[in-house]
């Protein structure tokens, strides 16, 4: 058994308020939880309207299953045209 831990630094160009940012991130977090059965949390910085950091975790059988989950995560995030991933940090435990 492995644990996939993914940290994403996200930029939201043109986002001017925390309410607007929350309106974009909440549906994304819900979709990741619902569709892929992931644990998703918003991390610091929470006070910047155009930046966000998400922490994502999943328990998988083996690394290949984790890599498959990672591709699905990327696919869902790529569909969000208002978001761009600046940095991705991946760990397996």
matplotlib code that plots the C-alpha trace (Angstrom):
import matplotlib.pyplot as plt

x = [0.0, 1.2, 0.1, 0.2, 0.7, 0.4, 0.8, -0.2, 0.6, -2.2, -2.5, -5.9, -5.3, -7.8, -9.3, -9.8, -11.6, -11.4, -15.1, -14.4, -11.4, -13.5, -16.2, -13.6, -11.8, -14.8, -16.3, -12.8, -12.2, -15.7, -15.1, -11.8, -13.3, -16.4, -14.9, -11.6, -12.3, -9.4, -8.7, -8.3, -7.6, -6.7, -3.4, -1.7, -1.7, -5.5, -5.5, -4.3, -7.1, -5.0, -3.0, -3.9, -2.2, -4.0, -3.0, -4.3, -3.8, -4.8, -4.2, -3.3, -2.3, 1.0, 2.9, 1.4, -2.1, -0.9, 0.5, -2.9, -4.6, -2.1, -3.0, -6.7, -6.1, -4.2, -6.9, -9.6, -7.5, -6.6, -10.3, -10.4, -9.3, -9.2, -6.5, -2.9, -0.6, 2.7, 4.3, 3.6, 5.2, 4.6, 5.6, 4.9, 5.0]
y = [0.0, 3.5, 7.0, 9.6, 13.1, 15.9, 19.6, 22.1, 25.8, 27.3, 30.7, 32.2, 35.0, 37.8, 36.7, 39.8, 38.6, 35.7, 35.0, 34.6, 32.3, 30.2, 30.0, 28.5, 26.2, 24.7, 22.9, 21.6, 20.2, 18.6, 17.1, 15.6, 14.2, 12.8, 11.4, 10.1, 9.6, 11.8, 13.9, 17.5, 20.5, 24.2, 25.1, 28.5, 31.2, 31.6, 35.4, 35.9, 36.1, 35.1, 32.3, 29.0, 25.8, 22.5, 19.4, 16.1, 12.7, 9.2, 5.7, 3.3, -0.3, 0.3, 3.1, 2.4, 2.9, 6.2, 7.3, 6.5, 8.6, 11.4, 11.5, 11.6, 14.5, 16.4, 15.8, 17.2, 20.3, 20.9, 21.2, 24.3, 26.9, 29.7, 27.9, 27.3, 25.1, 26.8, 24.0, 20.4, 18.5, 14.8, 12.2, 8.6, 7.1]
z = [0.0, -0.9, -0.1, -2.9, -1.7, -4.2, -3.6, -6.3, -6.5, -8.6, -10.2, -11.0, -13.5, -13.3, -10.0, -7.9, -4.7, -2.3, -2.9, -6.7, -5.9, -3.6, -6.3, -8.6, -6.2, -4.3, -7.3, -8.3, -4.8, -4.8, -8.2, -7.2, -4.0, -5.7, -8.9, -7.7, -3.9, -2.9, 0.2, -0.9, 1.2, 0.5, 2.1, 2.6, 1.2, 1.7, 1.6, -2.0, -4.5, -7.5, -5.9, -4.2, -2.9, -2.8, -0.9, -2.4, -0.9, -2.0, -0.8, -3.6, -4.0, -5.8, -7.5, -11.0, -9.5, -8.0, -11.4, -12.9, -10.3, -10.9, -14.6, -13.8, -11.3, -14.0, -16.5, -14.2, -13.4, -17.1, -17.8, -15.5, -18.0, -15.5, -13.4, -14.2, -12.2, -11.4, -9.4, -8.6, -5.7, -5.7, -3.0, -2.4, 1.1]

ax = plt.figure().add_subplot(projection="3d")
ax.plot(x, y, z, "-o")
ax.set_aspect("equal")
plt.show()
